[in-house]
Amino acid sequence: MGVPHLGGDPNANLYYQLKRDVLDRVPEISRVEFLPDRAKAEQLRATFDPNRLDIETGPESPTLTITWYRQTPDDWFRVNYSDPNTGFHAGWHQDEDHPDLGPAHFQYTDEGETDYQLFSFEHETPSLRLWEIIDHLFSDVLPLLG
């Protein structure tokens, strides 16, 4: 899995901003939680309402888990979508696990097979990057499953 991060600290204020500016505005998301709690936030978990998704999934809610560390020169983050009904997993990572793909990559696991791809962002700010990830999830990733 690699080194957890290069340095820095999770930022509860950043998580609050991502929740407010992005996740609370996605109609397919029914709940957003700070993990372990708001005061000690180390992650965000967004829960999708399976009835609001345009794909067949199942009764259990898919989730989007966000871990983000602000640091210089580049933030370290992992944004992971998981569907417990199908076993499908997709992740957008900016970490040191796949230097051959550049600073950021997209990966997915479907039917036990994992694939890794270069992923480039148009924006630098965390909120806009999260919007890019959600747009990629809904426009390019989930339609392939339905």
C-alpha positions in Angstrom: 0.0 0.0 0.0 3.0 2.3 0.3 3.8 5.1 2.7 0.7 6.7 4.1 1.8 10.2 3.2 4.8 12.3 2.8 4.0 14.6 5.7 1.6 17.2 6.8 -1.6 16.7 8.7 -5.2 16.0 7.8 -7.1 19.3 8.0 -10.5 19.2 9.5 -11.2 22.6 8.0 -10.3 21.3 4.5 -12.7 18.4 5.0 -15.4 20.7 6.1 -14.8 22.8 2.9 -14.9 19.6 0.7 -18.1 18.6 2.4 -19.8 22.0 2.1 -18.5 23.0 -1.4 -18.7 19.6 -3.1 -20.2 16.6 -1.4 -23.3 18.3 0.0 -24.2 19.5 -3.5 -24.1 16.0 -5.2 -27.8 14.8 -5.3 -26.8 11.2 -5.4 -25.1 11.5 -2.0 -27.4 10.9 1.0 -24.9 11.4 3.9 -21.5 12.7 4.5 -19.5 11.9 7.7 -16.3 13.0 9.3 -14.2 10.0 10.5 -13.7 9.4 13.3 -15.6 12.6 14.1 -15.8 16.3 13.2 -13.1 17.4 15.7 -10.6 14.8 14.8 -11.4 14.4 11.1 -8.9 12.2 9.3 -11.3 11.2 6.5 -14.6 12.0 4.9 -17.1 9.3 3.9 -19.9 10.1 1.5 -22.7 7.6 1.2 -24.6 7.2 -2.1 -28.3 6.4 -2.2 -28.4 3.4 -4.5 -31.8 4.5 -5.8 -30.4 7.7 -7.1 -27.6 6.1 -9.1 -28.1 5.4 -12.8 -26.6 2.0 -12.5 -27.7 -1.3 -11.1 -26.0 -1.8 -7.8 -28.0 -3.4 -4.9 -29.4 -2.6 -1.5 -26.2 -1.6 0.2 -25.0 2.0 -0.3 -21.8 2.6 -2.3 -19.3 5.0 -0.6 -16.7 7.6 -1.5 -13.9 7.8 1.1 -11.6 10.8 1.0 -8.2 11.1 2.7 -6.4 14.4 2.0 -3.2 15.8 3.4 -2.2 19.4 2.5 1.5 19.7 2.0 4.2 21.3 -0.2 4.9 20.9 -3.1 1.9 18.6 -3.8 -1.0 17.4 -1.7 -1.3 13.7 -0.9 -4.8 12.3 -1.3 -6.8 9.2 -2.0 -10.4 9.3 -3.1 -11.9 5.9 -3.3 -15.3 4.7 -4.5 -16.5 1.3 -3.3 -19.7 -0.6 -4.1 -20.2 -3.4 -1.6 -22.9 -5.0 -3.8 -20.7 -5.6 -6.8 -17.1 -5.5 -5.4 -16.3 -2.7 -7.8 -13.7 -0.2 -6.5 -12.3 2.9 -8.2 -9.6 5.2 -6.8 -8.1 8.6 -7.7 -4.7 8.9 -5.9 -2.0 11.4 -5.7 0.6 9.5 -3.8 4.0 7.8 -4.3 2.7 4.3 -5.1 3.0 4.5 -9.0 5.7 7.0 -9.9 5.7 5.6 -13.5 2.2 7.1 -13.9 3.2 10.6 -12.8 2.0 12.4 -9.7 -1.7 11.2 -9.9 -3.4 8.1 -11.2 -6.8 6.4 -11.5 -7.2 2.8 -10.6 -10.1 0.4 -10.6 -10.8 -3.2 -9.6 -13.6 -5.1 -11.3 -14.1 -8.8 -11.1 -10.8 -9.2 -9.4 -8.7 -7.4 -12.1 -7.0 -4.1 -11.3 -5.9 -1.5 -13.8 -3.9 1.7 -13.3 -4.0 4.7 -15.5 -2.5 8.2 -15.6 -4.9 10.8 -14.4 -4.4 14.6 -14.9 -6.2 17.4 -13.2 -7.1 20.7 -14.7 -7.3 22.5 -11.4 -5.1 22.8 -8.4 -7.5 23.5 -5.5 -8.9 20.5 -3.6 -12.6 21.4 -4.1 -12.2 21.7 -7.9 -10.1 18.5 -8.0 -12.9 16.7 -6.1 -15.4 18.0 -8.6 -13.2 16.6 -11.4 -13.1 13.2 -9.6 -16.9 13.1 -9.2 -17.4 14.2 -12.8 -15.1 11.4 -14.0 -17.0 8.9 -11.7 -20.4 9.8 -13.1 -19.5 10.6 -16.8 -16.8 8.0 -17.5 -16.6 5.2 -14.8 -20.1 4.3 -13.7 -21.7 4.3 -17.2 -19.3 1.5 -18.1 -20.8 -0.7 -15.3 -24.5 -0.1 -16.2 
